[in-house]
Amino acid sequence: MTETGLTQTDRRPTTAGMKGAIAILLIGAGGATGGCVTVNAPDKPIEINLNVKIDQEVVYRLDGEAKSLIQDNPGIF
C-alpha cells in the first residue's frame, strides 16, 4: 500500500499543540478584555420626577341619630 499525505503523522498538528494554541488565544482574549468595566457610585442623589395628580373624594354617611345629635350640639366638634 502506498501512503497518502493524509496518513502521514508528521504533517498533522498534534493535540498538545492545538491545546496550547487555544490556551494562548484564550489568555490573550481575556487579557484584552480584562479591567474595562468600572462601577462608581454617583456623587449626587438620584432624583426621580413623577408627575402624578391624586384626587380624593370622601363620601360619608351618618346615622340619623348621630346626624340629629350633631345638629343639636354644633360645638361638639
N, C-alpha and C positions, 0 to 999 in steps of 0.2 A: 504494500500500500504506500501511496505517496502522501506526504504531509502537506497540508494546505496552510495558508497564513493564519487561518482561524484557530488551528490547533496548536500552534507554537506558543509555549508558555512565556518565552522571553519578550513577546510583543504585547501581551495583555497586562493591563495595570493590576497591581496586587491589591488585595483587600486592605491591607495595612496602609498602603499608600493612599488609597481613596479615603479611608477614615481620617488620616492625617490632614489631607487637603480639605475635607469637610470641616474638621475641627478648626483649622486655621481660618477658613471663611466665616464660620460662626463667631469666633472670637473677634475677628475684625469687624463684623457687623455689630456685635454687641458693644465694642469699644466706640464705634462711630455714633451710636445712639445713646450711650450712657451719659447721664448728667444733663440732659437737655430740659427736663421738666423741673421747675421750681414752683413752690406754693408758698405765698406770703399772705398774712392776714392784712386786711385793709386798714389804713390809718384812720379813716372816718367811719362812723357807724353807717350801716346800710339803711337807706330810707326808702320806704315803700309808700307811695301815694295811692290811695284808693278813693275814688270819687263815688261815695255811696250816700244816698239820701234815704233816711229812715223816717217814716211817718208812723205814728202810733195813734190808734183810735181806741179810746177807753169807753166801754159801754157798761153801765152799772144799772142794776135793778134793786130796788129796795122793797122790803116787805111793807105792806100797807100800814102796819102798826109802827114800824120804825120810821116811816115817812111822816106819819102824823106826829110822832114824838119829836122829830127834828123841827117840824113846823111850829109846834107848840113851845119848844125851848130852843130858839135860834142861837143862844150863847153857849151851847154845849161844845160846839167845835170851834 
